[in-house]
Amino acid sequence: MPQLNPNPWFMILALSWMVFLIVVPAKVWSHLTPNEPTPMNEEKHKTEPWDWPW
């Protein structure tokens, strides 16, 4: 049964993990967002009590 022979499959597993651990994070870290988020204004809203008409 050739699928039980670990010789070619171990190298495929090791190389695929090397791609995931080296190449993919480098591409993700180099990504820049087009619009940097700006902080929201922290001014508190002025609230007034509402007198009910009844």
ZAZA-393135 format. One record per residue (C-alpha): residue number from 1; residue in three letters; x, z, y. Coordinates in steps of 0.25 Angstrom, whole numbers, plus 5000, padded with zeros to 4 digits. Layout:
N
     k     r     xx     zz     yy
   NUM   ALA      X      Z      Y
...
This chain:
54
     k     r     xx     zz     yy
     1   MET   5000   5000   5000
     2   PRO   5007   4995   5013
     3   GLN   4999   5004   5022
     4   LEU   5006   5017   5016
     5   ASN   5020   5011   5019
     6   PRO   5024   5019   5032
     7   ASN   5035   5010   5036
     8   PRO   5029   4999   5045
     9   TRP   5017   5008   5049
    10   PHE   5026   5020   5055
    11   MET   5033   5010   5064
    12   ILE   5020   5005   5069
    13   LEU   5015   5019   5071
    14   ALA   5027   5023   5078
    15   LEU   5028   5011   5087
    16   SER   5013   5012   5091
    17   TRP   5015   5026   5095
    18   MET   5028   5023   5103
    19   VAL   5019   5012   5111
    20   PHE   5008   5023   5114
    21   LEU   5018   5034   5118
    22   ILE   5028   5025   5126
    23   VAL   5021   5012   5131
    24   VAL   5007   5016   5134
    25   PRO   5010   5029   5142
    26   ALA   5020   5021   5151
    27   LYS   5009   5011   5154
    28   VAL   4999   5022   5157
    29   TRP   5008   5030   5166
    30   SER   5012   5017   5174
    31   HIS   4997   5015   5177
    32   LEU   4993   5017   5192
    33   THR   4979   5019   5196
    34   PRO   4975   5009   5207
    35   ASN   4968   5020   5216
    36   GLU   4974   5034   5216
    37   PRO   4963   5044   5217
    38   THR   4962   5051   5231
    39   PRO   4959   5066   5232
    40   MET   4945   5069   5236
    41   ASN   4942   5076   5249
    42   GLU   4940   5091   5246
    43   GLU   4931   5093   5258
    44   LYS   4919   5102   5254
    45   HIS   4905   5097   5257
    46   LYS   4897   5105   5267
    47   THR   4885   5109   5261
    48   GLU   4873   5115   5268
    49   PRO   4861   5123   5261
    50   TRP   4848   5114   5260
    51   ASP   4836   5121   5265
    52   TRP   4824   5117   5256
    53   PRO   4811   5113   5263
    54   TRP   4802   5122   5256
